[in-house]
Amino acid sequence: MQLTQNQSLGKGYSLSTIKSFLIWTFTLTVCLLVVGFPLVVLMVTVGAMLAIALQSVLPVSAVLLVAGALIGTNILAVVAGAALLTLKGVHPQEVRWLHWLHGEANPRHTSVYAACPLTCDLDS
């Protein structure tokens, strides 16, 4: 009996850890693309200059090398950040600014449609 309880607890913990890691990976990727847009523009600018400078040394693969290095660095940073947050035990559900994970609707916002005064009283 004790063995099956330990196995089910271990399986639940590993699934929770994997879920936490995947949510952190998604969240950090979105943050990098949306909030870090100026950083992405700076990386593209530096990468283009680096590719032009390396073109004389590596004429065939300079662009491929620079693009691969930039994309690989971004992926490594996102995965390392997600792994660090997961291993420290920070669960995405505990973070206050991730409202979409809590599953609660925000009652302060109500939808108001511009066509409603014209169409709400019509009987179909």
GIUR-V653651 format. One record per run of one state. SS is the DSSP state (H for helix, E for strand, - for the rest). FROM is the first residue (numbers start at 1). TO is the last residue. Records with the same first field share a line. If there is no record, write none. Layout:
# GIUR-V653651
SS=FROM-TO ; FROM-TO
This chain:
# GIUR-V653651
-=1-1 ; 35-36 ; 55-61 ; 88-91 ; 95-98 ; 102-115 ; 120-124
H=2-34 ; 37-54 ; 62-87 ; 92-94 ; 99-101 ; 116-119
